[in-house]
Amino acid sequence: MKASVVITTKNRKEELRVALRSAFAQTAQTEILVMDDGSTDGTAEMVRAEFPKVVLHSFNVSSGCIVRRNEGARLATGDVIFSIDDDAEFSTPDVIEQTLREFVDPRIGAVAIPFIEPHKDNRIMQQAPDQTTAWITNQFIGTAHAVRREVFLDLGGYREHLVHQGEEGDFCIRLVNDGHFVRLGHADAIIHYESPKRNLSRMDYYGPRNAILFVWQNVPKRHFLVHLLATTFNCLRWTLIPKRLMTRLRGIIAGYVGCLEVARRPVTLETYRRWRELTKEDGMPLQ
């Protein structure tokens, strides 16, 4: 299987340099694409000068991470797309090679690659409990996953009206509905540094908005109301800081308004129940 690494970036030139060095150090044959979403800090010039083998797509207008990830998937030529954020890196040269081996079962549509966040508790997340069994989970994080390109494109990729945040969970429940699964990986970890340039206000708005839209678009009628109320409550209790709470409230309202603007295509009851079972932290064995 051939791998493509797709990195979407904007104005994080220094962090991107670290990510690219780790991508080029991989032992597996890898195509590397950078989707520059309107950077103004010299990102494109740095990539051209220091990493001439990168397939660089530079845009003057910013369209957001979700749009660029979808475009990157369409432009990639690999069988499996590896996604890391521009503020992350592969911890060893073996991550891609190790992860490709985990696609041995055709039902595995994606692999949640283990990752750590040094600025938090430095605990390894998305890691399978053991290496003897294929463990499956409900979703992956955007900065540490690999997905079959054909499956990704067949499902239409990420829903672009989400704009920012929450696209992975929305994609993964549709992936399960399509008869595929997300496997918990056991490769060497990806290190996610979480850039200080992150926009918390943007996250506080789109996180709740897209959580509401997730329920509207995916949850079957039988469970819809309870799931919607629980999601609304949880979005409000994530923070008690007044300014951030108001931003989250605006996001919730925008989510409810958005329900009038996008089509509702709920997954089957069987899929929903299976997806709920998979929310356990350690996942469950693939039968």
C-alpha positions as CSV (number, residue, x, y, z in Angstrom):
1,M,0.0,0.0,0.0
2,K,1.2,3.5,-0.8
3,A,0.9,6.3,1.7
4,S,0.2,10.0,1.3
5,V,0.7,12.5,4.1
6,V,-1.6,15.5,3.8
7,I,-0.8,18.5,6.1
8,T,-3.1,21.5,6.0
9,T,-1.4,24.6,7.4
10,K,-1.8,28.4,7.9
11,N,0.8,30.7,9.3
12,R,2.7,28.1,11.3
13,K,5.9,28.0,9.4
14,E,8.1,27.0,12.2
15,E,5.8,24.2,13.4
16,L,5.3,23.0,9.9
17,R,9.1,22.6,9.4
18,V,9.2,20.1,12.3
19,A,6.2,18.2,10.9
20,L,7.8,17.9,7.5
21,R,11.1,16.7,8.8
22,S,9.4,13.9,10.6
23,A,7.4,13.0,7.5
24,F,10.5,12.8,5.3
25,A,12.2,10.6,7.9
26,Q,9.6,7.9,7.5
27,T,10.9,4.4,6.3
28,A,7.8,3.8,4.2
29,Q,7.6,5.3,0.7
30,T,5.5,8.3,1.2
31,E,4.0,11.1,-0.9
32,I,3.8,14.4,1.1
33,L,1.3,17.1,0.3
34,V,1.1,20.5,2.0
35,M,-2.2,22.5,1.6
36,D,-1.2,26.1,2.5
37,D,-4.5,27.8,3.3
38,G,-3.6,31.4,2.7
39,S,-0.5,31.8,4.8
40,T,1.1,35.2,5.0
41,D,4.2,34.3,7.0
42,G,6.3,32.9,4.2
43,T,5.2,29.3,4.6
44,A,5.1,28.5,0.9
45,E,8.5,30.0,0.4
46,M,10.0,27.9,3.2
47,V,8.5,24.7,1.8
48,R,9.8,25.4,-1.7
49,A,13.3,26.2,-0.4
50,E,13.7,23.5,2.2
51,F,11.4,20.7,1.1
52,P,11.4,20.7,-2.8
53,K,10.0,17.2,-2.9
54,V,6.8,18.3,-1.2
55,V,3.7,18.5,-3.4
56,L,2.7,22.1,-2.4
57,H,-0.7,23.6,-3.1
58,S,-0.7,27.2,-2.0
59,F,-3.9,29.3,-1.9
60,N,-4.3,33.0,-1.6
61,V,-7.8,32.8,0.0
62,S,-8.4,30.9,3.2
63,S,-11.2,28.3,3.0
64,G,-10.5,26.4,6.2
65,C,-9.0,23.1,7.3
66,I,-11.9,20.9,6.3
67,V,-12.0,22.2,2.7
68,R,-8.3,21.8,2.4
69,R,-8.2,18.3,3.8
70,N,-10.9,17.3,1.3
71,E,-8.9,18.8,-1.5
72,G,-5.8,17.1,-0.3
73,A,-7.5,13.8,-0.3
74,R,-8.6,14.3,-3.9
75,L,-5.1,15.3,-5.0
76,A,-3.3,12.6,-3.2
77,T,-2.3,9.4,-5.0
78,G,-1.7,7.1,-2.1
79,D,-4.0,4.2,-1.1
80,V,-3.9,5.5,2.5
81,I,-4.0,9.1,3.6
82,F,-2.1,10.0,6.8
83,S,-3.2,13.2,8.5
84,I,-1.2,15.2,11.0
85,D,-1.6,18.8,12.0
86,D,1.1,21.3,11.2
87,D,1.9,21.5,15.0
88,A,2.6,17.7,15.3
89,E,5.3,15.3,14.3
90,F,5.9,11.5,13.9
91,S,7.9,10.5,16.9
92,T,9.9,7.8,15.0
93,P,10.6,6.9,11.4
94,D,8.4,3.8,11.7
95,V,5.0,5.2,12.3
96,I,3.6,5.1,8.8
97,E,5.1,1.6,8.1
98,Q,3.6,0.3,11.4
99,T,0.2,1.8,10.7
100,L,-0.1,0.5,7.1
101,R,0.2,-3.0,8.5
102,E,-2.9,-2.4,10.6
103,F,-5.1,-2.2,7.4
104,V,-4.9,-6.0,7.0
105,D,-8.7,-6.4,7.3
106,P,-10.7,-4.8,4.5
107,R,-13.3,-3.7,7.0
108,I,-10.8,-1.3,8.6
109,G,-11.6,2.0,7.0
110,A,-9.3,4.1,9.2
111,V,-6.7,3.8,12.0
112,A,-6.6,6.0,15.0
113,I,-2.9,6.4,15.5
114,P,-1.6,6.7,19.1
115,F,-0.7,10.3,20.1
116,I,0.5,12.3,23.0
117,E,0.2,16.0,23.9
118,P,3.2,17.0,26.0
119,H,1.6,20.2,27.2
120,K,-1.2,18.2,28.8
121,D,-0.7,15.0,30.7
122,N,1.6,13.3,28.2
123,R,-0.6,10.2,28.3
124,I,-0.7,8.1,25.1
125,M,-4.2,8.2,23.7
126,Q,-5.8,6.2,20.8
127,Q,-3.7,3.2,21.7
128,A,-5.0,-0.4,21.4
129,P,-5.0,-2.3,24.7
130,D,-2.8,-5.1,23.2
131,Q,-1.3,-6.1,19.9
132,T,-2.8,-9.5,19.5
133,T,-6.4,-8.3,18.7
134,A,-7.8,-5.7,16.3
135,W,-9.6,-3.2,18.6
136,I,-12.1,-0.8,17.1
137,T,-13.3,2.6,18.4
138,N,-15.9,5.2,17.5
139,Q,-13.6,7.9,16.0
140,F,-10.2,9.3,15.5
141,I,-8.6,12.7,16.2
142,G,-7.7,14.8,13.2
143,T,-4.0,15.2,14.0
144,A,-3.4,11.4,14.3
145,H,-5.1,9.1,11.9
146,A,-4.9,7.3,8.6
147,V,-7.8,6.5,6.3
148,R,-8.3,4.5,3.1
149,R,-8.5,7.2,0.4
150,E,-11.1,5.3,-1.7
151,V,-13.4,4.9,1.3
152,F,-12.9,8.6,2.3
153,L,-13.8,9.8,-1.2
154,D,-16.7,7.4,-1.6
155,L,-18.3,8.8,1.6
156,G,-17.8,12.4,0.3
157,G,-15.0,13.2,2.7
158,Y,-15.7,15.7,5.5
159,R,-18.9,17.8,5.5
160,E,-17.6,21.2,4.5
161,H,-20.4,23.2,6.0
162,L,-18.9,22.3,9.4
163,V,-16.1,24.7,8.6
164,H,-13.9,23.9,11.7
165,Q,-14.0,21.2,14.3
166,G,-16.1,18.1,14.8
167,E,-15.7,16.8,11.2
168,E,-13.9,13.6,12.3
169,G,-16.7,12.3,14.5
170,D,-19.2,13.1,11.9
171,F,-17.2,11.2,9.3
172,C,-16.6,8.2,11.5
173,I,-20.3,7.5,12.3
174,R,-20.9,7.6,8.6
175,L,-17.9,5.3,8.1
176,V,-19.5,2.8,10.5
177,N,-22.8,3.1,8.8
178,D,-21.0,2.2,5.5
179,G,-19.8,-1.1,7.1
180,H,-16.3,0.0,8.0
181,F,-14.5,0.5,11.3
182,V,-11.9,2.7,13.0
183,R,-9.1,0.6,14.4
184,L,-7.2,1.6,17.5
185,G,-3.5,1.6,16.5
186,H,-0.4,0.4,18.3
187,A,2.2,2.3,16.2
188,D,4.8,4.6,17.8
189,A,3.0,7.8,18.9
190,I,2.5,11.1,17.0
191,I,3.5,14.1,19.1
192,H,0.9,16.9,19.1
193,Y,2.4,20.0,20.5
194,E,-0.8,22.2,20.2
195,S,0.4,25.5,18.8
196,P,0.0,28.6,21.0
197,K,-1.5,30.2,17.9
198,R,-4.7,28.2,18.3
199,N,-7.9,30.3,18.2
200,L,-9.9,29.3,21.3
201,S,-12.8,31.6,20.5
202,R,-13.1,29.9,17.1
203,M,-13.1,26.5,18.8
204,D,-15.6,27.6,21.5
205,Y,-18.0,28.6,18.7
206,Y,-17.7,25.8,16.2
207,G,-17.3,23.0,18.7
208,P,-20.9,23.4,20.1
209,R,-22.3,24.4,16.7
210,N,-21.0,21.3,15.1
211,A,-22.0,19.1,18.0
212,I,-25.6,20.2,17.5
213,L,-25.4,19.6,13.8
214,F,-23.9,16.1,14.4
215,V,-27.1,15.1,16.3
216,W,-29.3,16.7,13.6
217,Q,-27.6,15.0,10.7
218,N,-26.8,11.6,12.1
219,V,-28.9,10.5,15.1
220,P,-32.0,8.3,14.4
221,K,-35.4,9.6,15.4
222,R,-35.8,7.3,18.3
223,H,-32.8,8.7,20.1
224,F,-32.8,12.2,18.6
225,L,-34.4,14.3,21.4
226,V,-32.5,12.8,24.3
227,H,-29.2,13.0,22.5
228,L,-29.9,16.7,21.5
229,L,-30.7,17.7,25.0
230,A,-27.7,16.0,26.4
231,T,-25.4,17.5,23.8
232,T,-26.7,21.0,24.5
233,F,-26.2,20.6,28.3
234,N,-22.7,19.2,27.8
235,C,-21.7,22.1,25.5
236,L,-22.7,24.6,28.1
237,R,-20.9,22.9,31.0
238,W,-17.5,22.6,29.2
239,T,-16.4,26.0,30.7
240,L,-17.8,28.4,33.3
241,I,-15.6,31.4,32.1
242,P,-18.3,34.0,31.2
243,K,-16.7,35.2,27.9
244,R,-16.1,31.6,26.7
245,L,-19.5,30.5,27.9
246,M,-21.2,33.3,25.8
247,T,-19.2,32.2,22.8
248,R,-20.4,28.6,23.3
249,L,-23.9,29.8,23.7
250,R,-23.7,31.6,20.3
251,G,-22.3,28.4,18.8
252,I,-25.3,26.4,20.2
253,I,-27.8,28.8,18.7
254,A,-25.9,28.7,15.4
255,G,-26.2,24.9,15.5
256,Y,-29.9,25.0,16.0
257,V,-30.3,27.5,13.2
258,G,-28.1,25.4,11.0
259,C,-30.5,22.5,11.4
260,L,-32.8,24.4,9.2
261,E,-30.2,24.7,6.5
262,V,-28.8,21.2,6.0
263,A,-30.4,17.9,5.2
264,R,-31.0,15.3,7.9
265,R,-29.6,11.9,6.9
266,P,-29.6,9.8,10.1
267,V,-27.7,6.5,10.3
268,T,-29.5,3.2,11.0
269,L,-30.5,2.2,14.5
270,E,-28.0,-0.6,14.3
271,T,-25.2,1.8,13.4
272,Y,-26.1,4.2,16.2
273,R,-26.1,1.4,18.8
274,R,-22.8,0.1,17.6
275,W,-21.3,3.6,17.5
276,R,-22.5,4.1,21.1
277,E,-20.9,0.8,22.2
278,L,-17.6,2.0,20.6
279,T,-17.4,5.1,22.7
280,K,-15.7,3.1,25.5
281,E,-12.2,4.4,26.0
282,D,-10.5,1.1,25.2
283,G,-12.9,0.3,22.3
284,M,-13.9,-3.3,21.6
285,P,-12.5,-6.2,19.7
286,L,-13.4,-6.5,16.0
287,Q,-15.5,-9.7,15.6
